[in-house]
Amino acid sequence: MAEYTLYSMQSSGNCYKPRLLMHQLGIGFRLVDTDAGKGETRTADFLARNPNGRVPLLTLPDGRQLPESNAILLYLAEGTRFLPADRYDRGVCYQWLFFEQYEHEPTIAVARSWLSVYPDRIGKATPEQLADWHRRGNRALAVMETRLSAADWLAGPAYSIADIALYAYTHVAHEGGFELNAYPGIGAWLKRVEAEPGYVPLAWRP
């Protein structure tokens, strides 16, 4: 029987998003470790699957390819409790997915990558670059804090893929030098996400 195949890098928050959702949905899949740092996303075989040369990449059971972490989340969540049924709440969910990729990931994930995932890079990042990542990343965290100090979840009254998308790099933001103790609303939300049925940590593998 055909199955899903996820090309994924274990340390990547973007790759963690679909791993977490598929586990929570009870979807079985084959995991193919693909390390961008070793050039494995630039091989001819991988580029034939995703010309953009990035992970995660989901191969559907019918052989079609779907890249981009939040696109994968939307595809898998269609018709499930993880995508709000209410039209407005669904729009808010999309809002947070765009926010995650434009405001959150480019600062918090990048700082984490330089400081923890590829620590040999640290000598090549200037103090000014680090300060800018922290300034903009803390601004993104403050936006989340405003919402989460007044609501349990990011989009509507229930846990959704908006929470999965933002959880992925927020829960490891300290690895990029961010002080999460300054954000009590986020701290309480992280615990709620981790209490959701089917939750698995970043290190989990199928």
N, C-alpha and C positions, 0 to 999 in steps of 0.2 A: 504494500500500500504506500502511495506517495505521501510524503510528509514535508513539513516546513524545514528549511535549512537557514540558519542564521550565521552569517559571517560576522564575527564579533571579536573585539579586543577586550580582554577581561578587565583591565583597569579603567576602561572608558565608561563614563557616565552615560553617554549617548547610547552605547551598546547595552548598558544595564537596563535602560528603559524597556525595550521589547522583551528582554529576558524576564523581568519582573512581571510585566503584563501577561505574557504567555503562561507563566506559572500560575498566576491568579485566575486565568481563564481555563486552566487545565488543558492547554494545547501542548501536545508533544512536539518536539523539534530536535533536529540534529544541529549541534554547535560545531562550527569550523573556526578554530582560532586563526585570526588574521591580524598580524602585528604591523601596524602602519610604520612604527619606528624602525622596523627591519626591512621596509620596502615591499612588504607582501601585498599591499594594495596597489602597487604599481606594476605588477606582472601583467603580461599580455592576457593571461587567462582571466585575471580579476578585472582588468579594464574592459574586457569583452562583456562582463556582467554589469559593471558600473563604470562608465567612462569617466566619472568624476573621481574615481580612485579613493573612495572613503568607505569606512564602516560606521554603523551597521548596514548590512545589506540582507534583505530577506528574500529568499527564493520560495515562491509559492508552490503548493503541491502540483500545479499545472505547468511549472517551469518558468513562469514569468518572474521578473525581478522587481523588487521595490526597495530603493534606497531611502535615506533620510529618516532619522529616528522618529520625528514627530509624525511624518507621513505614515510610517509603520504603525505607530500607536493609533492613529485615526482609522486605518484600515482594519486593524484587529479589533478595535473597540466598537465598530459599527454594529448596532443592534444589541449591544450589551449594556449593563448598568454602568459601565465605565465612561460612556459618552452620554451627557445629559439629554433627556428626551425633550425638555422644555426648550423652545427655540432660542429664547434670550440666554438661558444658562449655557446652551451649546455655543452661542456666540461668545460668551465670556470665556468659555473653555478654549476656543480658538485664540482669543485675545492673549491668554496666558501662554499658549504654545508659541505664539509669535514673540511675545515678551521674552520668553526663555531663550530663544535663539538669537534675538537681536540685542538684548540688554544684559542678560544673566550669563549665559554660556561664554560669550566672548571675553568676559573678564574673570569670572570665578573659575571656570574650567581652565582657562589659559594660565592663570596664576598657579593653580594646582599642578598643571602639567609641567610648568617650568620648575616649581619648587619641590615636587614630590614624585611625579611619574618619571620625568627625565631630569633628575637632579644635576646631571653633568652640564645642563644648559645654564645653570644659575650664573655662572661667570659671564655669560653673554647677554644677560638681561641687565639693563642699567637701573640704578636706583629710581630714576625718573619713570621708567616703564613700570616697575613694581608699584610705585606710588600711584600711578594712574590707574592700574588694574584694581588696586585696593579702593581708590576713591570711587570709581565707577561701579565696582562690585558692591560696595557698601550702599551705594545709592539704590541699586537693584534690590538688595536685601531689605532696605527701608521701605520700598514699595510693597514687597511681600508682607512685611511686618504690619503695615497699615491695614491690609486686608485680614491677616490672620490674628490680629489682636481683637477683631470684631466678629470673626466667623471661623467655623471649624475647618472649612475647606475652601479652596480657591474659586471654584466655579459651581455655584448653586449649593444646595444643602447636603450634598453627598460627595464622597471620594470619587475622583475621576482621573482621566489621563492627564488633566492639568496638574494634578498633584504628583502623579508619577514623573512627569516631565521636569517639574521644578525640584522634586525630591532628589533626583539622581545626582546633581552636583551640589545642591545645598547641604546634604548630609555629610559631605566630605569637604566642605568649604574651608574647614580649619586646616586642611592639608595645603591650602593656598594662602594661608596666613590670615584668614578672616576669623574674627572673634564672635562666635555665635551667641555667647552669653549676653551680648548686648541686645539680643532679639528674643525676648521671652515668648512672644506669640509664635515665632518660627519654632522655637524649642518645643513647645507643647504640640505643635502640628507634626513635627518629626516623630514624636511618640505615637500620635494617632495613626500616622501612615504605617509605622512598624507594628501596630496592633491589628492592622487589617488582615482578614483571612487570606491565606496564601502568600503572605509577605515572605520574601527571601532577601538576604543581604547581597551586597555587591559581589562577594566572593562565591556566591552560589553558582553551581554548574548543573545542567541536566544530566 
